């Protein structure tokens, strides 16, 4: 973030936690360093439109926080709690979300190019129109998630879905496999089987064998 941009931006609402508010205020006032929000509790804040490039939100609590249009380029959100957070239109390019909780979060229209999501709980999250391209999704729970009109491109896509996961309009290319849960049972789908499963639900995705370029 340029110093001018930071000086002209203030949260619509500060966190309820005084220590998190103090950290934000100091970061806004000073220049030349990334926000250090490790383990801070930002609940109650509206940080929409903020530029948190290379910020540290490791193990931070951002549950229910409004973050629409915020920039998290190369930010560290590892193990952060983003339950129910509103990340609509957010820039998460190259963000580290490993171990994060994204349950019921809104990521519609977000840019997740080359983001890292390993061991993430994204159950019930909304990814409508989200760009998930060149990203690494490994061990991601997407049961009940909404991927309507999302765009994929050569992602590692080892996710868990169920019949309530929505994939209508989902397009692009992925490296599988995915795990489909049906009641108490589960099965792994890859290749043509995975393409057919998505196709039957209104999506059109090409599954790429490892090491092979897309057709």
N, C-alpha and C positions, 0 to 999 in steps of 0.2 A: 504494500500500500504506500502510495506517495504521502509525504507529510501533509500536503495540502488536503488530500482526500480524507485523511484521518481527522484533521482538525474540523472539517466540515461535517463529520458524521458523529452522531450520538445515538445510543440506543433509544428506541421508542419507550422502552421501560427497562429499568435496571433490575438485576436479580434481587430476590428477597433477602438473600444472604449478604450481610454487610462486607464480608471478606471478599467475596466475588465481585461486589460492586466496587470496592476499593481497587482491586486488581484491574478492572476495566477502566476506571477513571484515570489511574496512573498511566496505563497503556495509551489511552487517548491523548493525554497531556504530553507525554514524552514521545520522542521519535527515535527511529533507528533500531528497534528491537521487536521481536515477535511476541505476541501475547502469550503469557505463561499461565494457562488456566488448569494446570494439572490438579486433579482431585477436587476442584472447586465445584460448588453447587450453584448452577446458573438458573435454577427453576424460578419462574415468574418473570423472566426477562423476555423482551422482544428485541432481538438483535438483527432484525431484517435489514438487508442491504449492507451489512458490515463486511469489511475485507479482512479476513483472518488468514491470509496467506502465510503458510509455514507456522501457524500458531500451534501451541501445545494444549490439547484438550484431553490428554491421556487420563482415563478413569474419571473424567468429569461427569457431573450429572446435568444433562441437558434435556431431561424428560419434560415434554410439553412445551419446550421453548420454541418461540417463533423465529425461524431462521430463513425466511423466504428471500431468495435472491442473494443470499450471503455467499461469500467467496471463501472456500476452504482449500485453495490450491496448495498441494503438498502439506496440508495440515495433518497433524497426528491426532486422530480421534480413537486411538486404540483403547478398547475396553470402555469406551464412553457409553453412558446410558442415554440413548436418544429415543426412548419410548414415547410414542405419540408426538414427537417433534415435527414441526412443519418446515421441511426443507424444499418446498416447492420452488423450482427454478434455481436451485443452489448450484454453485460450481464446486464439484468434488473431484476435479481432475487431479489424479495422482495422490489423492488423499488416502491415508492409512486408517482403515476402519476395522482392522483385525480385532476380533473379540467384542466388537460393539454390539449393543442391543438396539435394534431398529423396529421393535414390535409396534405395529400400528402407526409407524411414522409415515409422513407424506413426503414422497420424493418425486412427485409428478413434474415432468419436464426438467429434471435435474441432469447435470452433465457429469457422468461418472467415468469418463475416459481414463483408462489405466489406473483406476482405483483398486485398492486391495481389500478384499472382504474374505477373511479366513475365520471360520468358526463364528459366524454372525447369526444372530436370531433376528430374521426379518419377517417373521410370521405376521400375517395381516397387514403388511406394509403396502403402500401404493407406489408403483413405479410407472404410472401411466405416462407414456411418451418419453420416458427416461432414456438417455443415451448411455448404454452400458457397453463400451467399446474398448477392446484391448485390456479389459479388466480381469482380475483374478478372483473368482468366486469359488471357494473351496470349503465344503462343509457348511453351506448356508441354508438355513431353514426358511423356505419360502412357502410354507403351507398357508393357504388362505391369502396369499399375496396377490396383488393385481398388477399384471405386466401388460395390460392392454396397450397396444401401439408402441411398446418399448422397442428400441433398436439395439440389436446385439451385433458385435463384430469380433470374431475370433477370440472369444472369451473362454477361459477355463470356467466351465459352468457345472461344477459338481454340487448341485443343489438338491434339496428335498422338497417335493411338491405333493399336493393331494388334489382331489377332485374339485376342491373349492378354489384352487389357484387359477386365476384367469389369464389366458394367453391369447385372447382374440386380437388379431392385428399385430402380434409379435413377429418381428422379421429379423433376418440377419444370419450370422454364422456363429457356431459355438463348437467347442470341444466338450463332449459329454464325458461320462454318462450322468444321468440324473436318477434320483431315487423317487419312485412314486409310492406314496402310502395310501393304502385302501383298507380302512378299518384297522384290524390288528396285524395285517400283512403288509409287506412292501416288496417291490421289485425294482430292478435296475434296468433302465432303458438307455440304449445307445444307438448310433447309426440310424438305419432306416426305421427301426422301431420308434425311436425318439422323434424323428421327423413326422412319422404317422400320428403319434400321440398328440403332438402340437397341432398338426394339420387338422385333426378331427375336432379340435377346439377353436379353430378359426385363425391359427397362426401359420406362418410359413418360414420355417427355419431350416438351414442346411447344417447338418452335423458333420464336422470335419475330422477325419481320422488324424491322430497326432502325427505331425511332421509332413502333412500333405496340404498343399495350398488349396483354397476353395475353387470350385469349378467356375 
